[in-house]
Amino acid sequence: MSAPTIRRAISQDSAYFAGVTSKFMDPESTKADGYTQVTKQSSIVTIFAIWNTMMGTSLLAMPWGIERAGLAMGPALTLGMGALCLYTAYCNIRAHRTHGGPTGDIAELTRTLLGPQAEVVAKVFSLIVLLGANIVYWILMSNFLYHSVNYIVGITEDTAYDTTMNFSANHAAVFCPLDTPLSGNSSTVSETYKAIWNIDVTVPIFLSLLIGPLLNFKSPTFFTKFNSFGTLSVMYLILFVIVKSGIWGINLDTEDSTSLHYSPLVKDSFPATSGMLALSFFIHNIIITVMRSNSNQKNNGRDLSIAYILVTVTYMTIGVVFYVTFPLAKSCIQDNILNNFASWDVMTVVARVFLLFQLVTVFPLISYMLRVQTMIALTGESYPGRIQVVAFNIIIVIICILFAVFLPKIGTIIRFTGAISGLVHVFALPCILRLATLYRNDKAGTVSWLLHSAITLYGGAVLLGQFFVTDS
């Protein structure tokens, strides 16, 4: 989700970034004194704005996150991390209510309470989230573009494996890529086509021809008009999972470890899920901006809580329902669940095309935010010149291509991005801001110090845990 955002995938994402970019891109949103003009909105609008902001590419990885943690640990981590992120997000709101400036910027609040060095740290880790989101989106766009073009030209690479993959009406075109890796086209496709249109190398490069020209606009206001596709994509993904799960039925065994549908309650790879969830619930560096628009500021705590409950329910619906009903071995679940479906499946085709269009419109917004924040930090200007902007965009695109070619694993990128930036923005910074506020008011007791120190240490443990697990 703005700076989510891998999140953000990791992390959500169009509205997530649109909420942040609005004050930079919309001339009508800025007063003469340079501060963002706040347009008041009802509680219901605020609640769904937060929900829409956090919903994003993490939805595609949520069943994988449940598989990494286990049937009991996965939902428990989702509930626990949701509650913890709700609390730390509210810490930011409370700190701003007492010491915040007129812009609602978390970096500005950090400078006020903790000094300029802390402000630099906050900005750097916001940039890490944006870069992580760029990388995840590039990998997904390459995937969706590859399969969409194949479908259009009439090539379904997995038809050559029909007998080994055992497609059936009951399985609804689902298969296990671990058993039958589809890294290229079927043998019926010419060698020339396979060499030109290859998801492992050429497609991420070809994607730059489509996306590259969209990154150099001085103000990408045009792309904000497509933010509604974020909500439509989320609703379609929910429908997609419900329909597929309804066809499969329950496929779960918690006792017989030799069963195809065996699911352990707890797995030692659960830290991967913690890192992913840190990004999935990440809205902390724009939450002040979002909540300032709430017409009744007294309802901020209530509205934020309702929004987080909705987000948690959505994640649980996608993750648990897909996991429990998945008809093959649970270890087959991919960090992009669409990779578990044949390229000829109509619902999957629609999902890929839908998401491809959404990401093509969202990616320039994320890149714009990354560029503006970086350029202001380095030059003091949001648009220092065409040469500098083009050079910056080329560097970002090259980084995205390298990841798409050599590390096309969105689960890995999401969990590390969430754990790294989450340590600062989700766990440490909100707690430090809260303690600083209490200290200034002579209310920082022993319990407060212990509680907030424990939360910060937990964030460190989440990051450390990423180095002791794998994604397979």
Residue pairs with C-beta under 8 A, 6 or more apart in sequence:
1 7
1 8
1 9
1 10
1 11
1 12
1 13
1 16
1 17
1 53
1 54
1 55
1 56
1 133
1 282
1 283
2 8
2 16
2 17
2 18
2 19
2 20
2 21
2 53
2 130
2 285
2 286
2 369
3 20
3 126
3 127
3 129
3 130
3 282
3 285
3 286
3 369
3 421
3 425
4 10
4 11
4 12
4 13
4 16
4 17
4 53
4 54
4 56
4 129
4 133
4 279
4 282
4 283
5 11
5 12
5 13
5 16
5 17
5 56
5 129
5 130
5 132
5 133
5 279
5 282
5 366
6 13
6 56
6 57
6 58
6 129
6 132
6 133
6 135
6 136
6 137
6 279
6 410
6 413
6 414
6 417
6 418
7 13
7 16
7 56
7 57
7 58
7 129
7 132
7 133
7 136
7 279
7 280
7 282
7 414
7 417
7 418
8 16
8 17
8 56
8 57
8 58
8 129
8 130
8 132
8 133
8 279
8 282
8 366
9 56
9 57
9 58
9 61
9 132
9 133
9 136
9 137
9 279
9 410
9 413
9 414
9 417
10 56
10 57
10 58
10 61
10 132
10 133
10 136
10 279
10 280
10 410
10 413
10 414
10 417
10 418
11 56
11 57
11 58
11 129
11 132
11 133
11 136
11 279
11 280
11 282
11 414
11 417
11 418
12 52
12 53
12 54
12 55
12 56
12 57
12 58
12 230
13 55
13 56
13 57
13 133
13 137
13 230
13 362
13 366
14 56
14 226
14 227
14 229
14 230
14 358
14 361
14 362
14 365
15 49
15 52
15 53
15 227
15 230
15 231
16 52
16 53
16 54
16 56
16 283
16 286
17 133
17 362
17 365
17 366
17 369
18 224
18 227
18 365
19 49
19 53
19 286
19 289
19 290
20 286
20 289
20 369
21 220
21 224
21 365
21 368
21 369
22 29
22 224
23 29
23 30
23 36
23 103
23 289
24 368
24 369
24 372
24 382
25 219
25 220
25 221
25 224
25 368
26 221
26 224
28 37
29 36
29 37
29 39
30 36
30 37
31 37
35 102
35 103
36 102
36 103
36 104
36 289
38 292
38 293
39 293
40 293
40 294
40 295
41 49
41 293
41 294
41 295
42 295
43 294
43 295
43 296
43 299
43 302
43 303
46 290
46 291
46 293
46 294
46 303
46 307
47 303
47 306
47 307
47 310
48 307
48 310
49 290
49 293
50 283
50 287
50 290
50 303
50 304
50 307
50 308
50 311
51 307
51 310
51 311
51 314
52 230
52 231
52 234
53 283
53 286
53 290
54 280
54 281
54 282
54 283
54 307
54 311
55 230
55 231
55 234
55 311
55 314
56 230
57 136
57 137
57 140
57 410
57 414
58 276
58 279
58 280
58 315
58 414
59 234
59 237
59 314
59 315
59 318
60 140
60 237
60 335
60 336
60 337
60 338
60 410
61 276
61 335
61 336
61 337
61 410
61 411
61 414
62 280
62 315
62 318
62 319
62 322
63 318
63 319
63 322
63 323
63 326
63 333
63 337
64 333
64 334
64 335
64 337
64 411
65 74
65 78
65 272
65 273
65 276
65 277
65 319
65 411
66 74
66 75
66 78
66 273
66 319
66 320
66 322
66 323
67 74
67 267
67 323
67 330
67 331
67 333
68 74
68 267
68 269
68 270
68 272
68 273
68 276
68 411
68 469
68 471
69 77
69 266
69 267
69 269
69 270
69 272
69 273
70 263
70 264
70 265
70 266
70 267
70 270
71 252
71 254
71 263
71 264
71 265
71 323
71 324
72 265
72 266
73 265
73 266
73 267
73 270
73 273
74 270
74 273
74 319
74 320
74 323
75 316
75 319
75 320
77 270
77 273
77 274
77 277
78 273
78 277
78 312
78 315
78 316
78 319
79 312
79 316
81 274
81 277
81 278
81 280
81 281
82 277
82 281
82 308
82 309
82 311
82 312
82 315
83 308
84 455
84 458
85 278
85 281
85 282
85 284
85 308
85 426
86 281
86 304
86 305
86 308
87 455
88 284
88 426
88 427
88 430
88 431
88 455
89 283
89 284
89 287
89 304
89 308
89 430
90 300
90 301
90 304
91 430
91 431
91 433
91 434
92 106
92 109
92 284
92 287
92 288
92 429
92 430
92 433
93 287
93 288
93 291
93 300
93 301
93 304
94 434
94 437
95 109
95 113
95 430
95 433
95 434
95 436
95 437
96 104
96 106
96 109
96 288
97 297
98 437
98 441
99 109
99 112
99 113
99 437
99 440
100 108
100 109
100 112
100 288
101 108
101 109
101 112
104 288
104 289
104 292
105 288
105 289
106 122
106 284
106 285
106 286
106 288
106 425
106 429
107 119
107 122
107 123
107 126
107 285
108 119
109 288
109 433
110 118
110 119
110 121
110 122
110 429
110 433
111 118
111 119
113 433
113 436
113 437
114 432
114 433
114 436
118 429
118 432
121 424
122 285
122 424
122 425
122 429
123 373
123 377
125 420
125 421
125 424
125 425
126 285
126 373
126 421
126 425
127 370
127 373
127 374
128 417
128 420
128 421
129 279
129 282
129 285
129 417
129 421
129 425
130 366
130 369
130 370
130 373
131 370
131 396
131 399
132 279
132 413
132 414
132 416
132 417
132 421
133 366
133 417
134 363
134 366
134 367
134 370
134 396
134 399
134 400
135 399
135 400
135 403
135 404
135 413
136 410
136 413
136 414
136 417
137 359
137 362
137 363
137 366
138 204
138 207
138 211
138 363
138 400
138 401
138 403
138 404
139 204
139 400
139 403
139 404
139 408
139 409
139 410
139 413
140 336
140 355
140 359
140 410
141 207
141 211
141 356
141 359
141 360
141 363
142 199
142 203
142 204
142 207
142 404
142 408
143 199
143 336
143 338
143 339
143 352
143 408
144 352
144 353
144 355
144 356
144 359
145 203
145 206
145 207
145 210
145 356
146 197
146 199
146 203
147 343
147 349
147 352
148 349
148 352
148 353
148 356
149 197
150 156
150 157
150 185
150 197
150 343
151 343
151 344
151 349
155 185
155 186
155 189
155 193
156 186
156 342
156 343
156 344
157 182
157 184
157 185
157 186
157 189
157 343
158 165
158 175
158 180
158 182
158 186
158 342
158 343
158 344
159 186
159 344
160 186
160 187
160 188
161 175
161 180
161 182
161 186
164 179
164 180
165 175
165 176
165 179
165 180
165 342
166 175
167 173
167 174
167 175
167 342
169 247
170 247
170 248
170 327
171 248
171 327
171 328
172 244
172 247
172 248
172 341
172 345
173 341
173 342
173 344
173 345
173 348
174 244
174 248
174 326
174 327
174 328
174 340
174 341
174 342
175 328
175 340
175 341
175 342
176 328
176 329
176 332
176 340
177 332
177 334
177 339
177 340
178 331
178 332
178 472
179 332
183 199
183 200
184 194
184 198
184 199
184 200
185 193
185 194
185 197
195 202
196 202
197 203
200 405
200 408
201 405
204 400
204 401
204 404
204 405
205 401
207 401
207 404
208 397
208 401
210 360
211 360
211 363
211 364
211 397
212 393
212 397
214 220
214 223
214 360
214 363
214 364
215 364
215 367
215 368
215 371
215 393
215 396
215 397
216 386
216 389
216 390
216 393
217 364
217 368
218 383
220 364
220 365
220 368
223 361
223 362
223 364
223 365
224 365
226 357
226 358
226 361
226 362
229 354
229 357
229 358
229 361
230 358
230 362
232 354
233 354
233 355
233 358
234 314
236 350
236 351
236 354
237 318
237 351
238 314
238 317
238 318
240 347
240 348
240 351
241 317
241 318
241 321
241 322
241 337
242 321
243 347
244 322
244 325
244 347
245 321
245 322
245 324
245 325
248 325
248 326
248 327
249 325
250 324
250 325
251 261
251 324
251 325
251 326
251 327
252 261
252 263
252 324
253 259
253 261
253 262
253 263
254 262
254 263
254 264
254 265
256 262
257 264
260 328
260 329
261 327
261 329
261 330
262 330
263 323
263 330
268 469
269 469
269 470
270 469
271 462
271 465
271 466
271 468
271 469
272 411
272 415
272 465
272 466
272 469
272 471
273 415
274 415
274 419
274 462
274 465
275 414
275 415
275 416
275 418
275 419
275 422
275 462
275 463
275 465
275 466
276 411
276 414
276 415
276 418
277 418
278 418
278 419
278 421
278 422
278 426
278 427
278 459
278 462
279 414
279 415
279 417
279 418
279 421
279 422
280 315
280 418
281 308
281 311
281 426
282 418
282 421
282 422
282 425
282 426
283 290
284 425
284 426
284 429
284 430
285 425
287 304
291 297
291 300
291 303
291 304
294 300
294 303
322 333
322 337
323 330
323 333
326 332
326 333
326 340
331 472
332 340
333 340
334 340
335 409
335 410
335 411
335 412
335 414
335 471
336 410
338 348
338 351
338 352
341 347
341 348
342 348
343 349
367 393
367 396
370 396
371 389
371 392
371 393
371 396
372 382
374 392
375 381
375 382
375 383
375 384
375 388
375 389
375 392
376 382
379 388
383 389
403 413
407 413
409 471
411 471
412 471
415 466
415 471
416 466
419 462
419 463
419 465
419 466
420 463
422 459
422 462
422 463
423 459
423 460
423 462
423 463
426 459
427 455
427 456
427 458
427 459
427 460
427 462
428 456
428 459
431 452
431 453
431 455
431 456
432 452
432 456
434 448
434 452
435 444
435 448
435 449
435 452
438 444
438 445
438 448
